[in-house]
Amino acid sequence: MERFNEGDVVYFISSSVFIKKATVIRNAGGFCTIRFSDGNCGTSGTRVRESKLYRTEEEAKKVVEQHQNANKWRGWFLHFYFGLANIIPPILNL
């Protein structure tokens, strides 16, 4: 994987849903210090792993979509499983 350099524009996924645009201000040891474009960090930055950054907004959108699709399946499964637990009568009533 190609390293990020100072000044590169990157995209970070926040809360598994929101894509935030940022600029790399430092890269060392597999971590990048980024400053968000919306100015929420003030003059400081946020340190994140390189693997959590994406070069384009499209790459980040694909990851968000994959995460949302996985959560839909998980939600359906949990609903189905716990729903059955409530309607199947117990075999032994102890």
Contact map, one row per residue, 1 for C-alpha under 8 A:
1110000000000000000000000000000000000000000000000000000000000000000000000000000000000000000000
1111000000000000000000000000000000000000000000000000000000000000000000000000000000000000000000
1111100000000000000000000000000000000000000000000100000000000000000000000000000000000000000000
0111110100000000000000010010000100000000000000000100000000000000000000000000000000000000000000
0011111100000000000000010110000000000000000000000000000000000000000000000000000000000000000000
0001111100000000000000111110000000000000000000000000000000000000000000000000000000000000000000
0000111110000000000000111000000000000000000000000000000000000000000000000000000000000000000000
0001111111000000000000110000000000000000000000000000000000000000000000000000000000000000000000
0000001111100000000011110000000000000000000000000000001000000000000000000000000000000000000000
0000000111110000000011110000000000000000000000000000111100000000000000000000000000000000000000
0000000011111000001111000000000000000000000000000000111110010000000000000000000000000000000000
0000000001111100001111000000000000000000000000000001110000010000000000000000000000000000000000
0000000000111111111100000000000000000000000000000001100000010001000000000000000000000000000000
0000000000011111111100000000000000000000000000000000000000000000000000000000000000000000000000
0000000000001111110000000000000000000000000000000000000000000000000000000000000000000000000000
0000000000001111110000000000000000000000000000000000000000000001001000000000000000000000000000
0000000000001111111000000000000000000000000000000000000000000001000000000000000000000000000000
0000000000001111111100000000000000000000000000000000000000000000000000000000000000000000000000
0000000000111100111110000000000000000000000000000000000010011000000000000000000000000000000000
0000000000111100011111000000000000011000000000000000000000000000000000000000000000000000000000
0000000011110000001111100000000000011100000000000000000000000000000000000000000000000000000000
0000000011110000000111110000000001111000000000000000000000000000000000000000000000000000000000
0000011111000000000011111000000001111000000000000000000000000000000000000000000000000000000000
0001111111000000000001111110000111100000000000000000000000000000000000000000000000000000000000
0000011000000000000000111110000111100000000010000000000000000000000000000000000000000000000000
0000110000000000000000011111000111000000000000000000000000000000000000000000000000000000000000
0001110000000000000000011111111110000000000000000000000000000000000000000000000000000000000000
0000000000000000000000000111111100000000000000000000000000000000000000000000000000000000000000
0000000000000000000000000011111000000000000000000000000000000000000000000000000000000000000000
0000000000000000000000000011111100000000000000001100000000000000000000000000000000000000000000
0000000000000000000000000011111110000000000000111100000000000000000000000000000000000000000000
0001000000000000000000011111011111000000000000111100000000000000000000000000000000000000000000
0000000000000000000000011110001111100000000011110000000000000000000000000000000000000000000000
0000000000000000000001111100000111110000000011110000000000000000000000000000000000000000000000
0000000000000000000001111000000011111010100111000000000000000000000000000000000000000000000000
0000000000000000000111100000000001111111100010000000000000000000000000000000000000000000000000
0000000000000000000111100000000000111111000000000000000000000000000000000000000000000000000000
0000000000000000000010000000000000011111000000000000000000000000000000000000000000000000000000
0000000000000000000000000000000000111111110000000000000000000000000000000000000000000000000000
0000000000000000000000000000000000011111110000000000000000000000000000000000000000000000000000
0000000000000000000000000000000000110011111111000000000000000000000000000000000000000000000000
0000000000000000000000000000000000000011111110000000000000000000000000000000000000000000000000
0000000000000000000000000000000000000000111110000000000000000000000000000000000000000000000000
0000000000000000000000000000000000100000111111000000000000000000000000000000000000000000000000
0000000000000000000000001000000011110000111111100000000000000000000000000000000000000000000000
0000000000000000000000000000000011100000100111110000000000000000000000000000000000000000000000
0000000000000000000000000000001111000000000011111000000000000000000000000000000000000000000000
0000000000000000000000000000001111000000000001111101000000000000000000000000000000000000000000
0000000000000000000000000000011100000000000000111111100000000000000000000000000000000000000000
0011000000000000000000000000011100000000000000011111100000000000000000000000000000000000000000
0000000000000000000000000000000000000000000000001111110000000000000000000000000000000000000000
0000000000011000000000000000000000000000000000011111110000000000000000000000000000000000000000
0000000001111000000000000000000000000000000000001111111000000000000000000000000000000000000000
0000000001110000000000000000000000000000000000000011111110110000000000000000000000000000000000
0000000011100000000000000000000000000000000000000000111110100000000000000000000000000000000000
0000000001100000000000000000000000000000000000000000011111110000000000000000000000000000000000
0000000000100000001000000000000000000000000000000000011111111000000000000000000000000000000000
0000000000000000000000000000000000000000000000000000000111111100000000000000000000000000000000
0000000000000000000000000000000000000000000000000000011111111110000000000000000000000000000000
0000000000111000001000000000000000000000000000000000010111111111000000000000000000000000000000
0000000000000000001000000000000000000000000000000000000011111111100000000000000000000000000000
0000000000000000000000000000000000000000000000000000000001111111110000000000000000000000000000
0000000000000000000000000000000000000000000000000000000000111111111000000000000000000000000000
0000000000001001100000000000000000000000000000000000000000011111111100000000000000000000000000
0000000000000000000000000000000000000000000000000000000000001111111110000000000000000000000000
0000000000000000000000000000000000000000000000000000000000000111111111000000000000000000000000
0000000000000001000000000000000000000000000000000000000000000011111111100000000000000000000000
0000000000000000000000000000000000000000000000000000000000000001111111110000000000000000000000
0000000000000000000000000000000000000000000000000000000000000000111111111000000000000000000000
0000000000000000000000000000000000000000000000000000000000000000011111111100000000000000000000
0000000000000000000000000000000000000000000000000000000000000000001111111110000000000000000000
0000000000000000000000000000000000000000000000000000000000000000000111111111000000000000000000
0000000000000000000000000000000000000000000000000000000000000000000011111111100000000000000000
0000000000000000000000000000000000000000000000000000000000000000000001111111110000000000000000
0000000000000000000000000000000000000000000000000000000000000000000000111111111000000000000000
0000000000000000000000000000000000000000000000000000000000000000000000011111111100000000000000
0000000000000000000000000000000000000000000000000000000000000000000000001111111110000000000000
0000000000000000000000000000000000000000000000000000000000000000000000000111111111100000000000
0000000000000000000000000000000000000000000000000000000000000000000000000011111111100000000000
0000000000000000000000000000000000000000000000000000000000000000000000000001111111110000000000
0000000000000000000000000000000000000000000000000000000000000000000000000000111111111000000000
0000000000000000000000000000000000000000000000000000000000000000000000000000011111111100000000
0000000000000000000000000000000000000000000000000000000000000000000000000000011111111110000000
0000000000000000000000000000000000000000000000000000000000000000000000000000000111111111000000
0000000000000000000000000000000000000000000000000000000000000000000000000000000011111111000000
0000000000000000000000000000000000000000000000000000000000000000000000000000000001111111100000
0000000000000000000000000000000000000000000000000000000000000000000000000000000000111111100000
0000000000000000000000000000000000000000000000000000000000000000000000000000000000011111110000
0000000000000000000000000000000000000000000000000000000000000000000000000000000000000111111000
0000000000000000000000000000000000000000000000000000000000000000000000000000000000000001111110
0000000000000000000000000000000000000000000000000000000000000000000000000000000000000000111110
0000000000000000000000000000000000000000000000000000000000000000000000000000000000000000011111
0000000000000000000000000000000000000000000000000000000000000000000000000000000000000000011111
0000000000000000000000000000000000000000000000000000000000000000000000000000000000000000000111
